[in-house]
């Protein structure tokens, strides 16, 4: 039995210690916004925050998460899609197929928390998520919009 703090709520889950956090969140906690993409921590579709840091949950064993650590999924980022990055995502028409978007949004939100006014280089360095639709320019523009900047060069 593992104790987790997910989106501000304490949850008990029964999982083998090596079960990836992604599967615990999706199958036991019922939060399906976090997606499975590659299972290798390459694509970023599974990105969640642990104590504010972006983490690829497909390779994070549930046993590595302490009960005191705060896990935030896309469902916990805001109750009504009112987070600045979510608003900017919609305003800039970032989603196409949408599959990678929850991971992208979580990575972008972590970036803005760390660097409220990121440069293009900051964004390029932080946003290592893969988007098969190729919306990288819209992603960059949306991050700048959420940051209240018009697009700053490195």
Protein Blocks (a to p, Z undefined) as FASTA:
>chain_A
ZZddeehiacdddddfklcfklmmmmmnopakbccfklnomnommgcceehiacdfklmc
fklpcfkbccddfklmpmnopafklmmmmmnomalnlmmmmmmmmmmmmmmmmmmbacfk
lmmmmmmcccfkopmmmmmmmmmmmnopabiaZZ
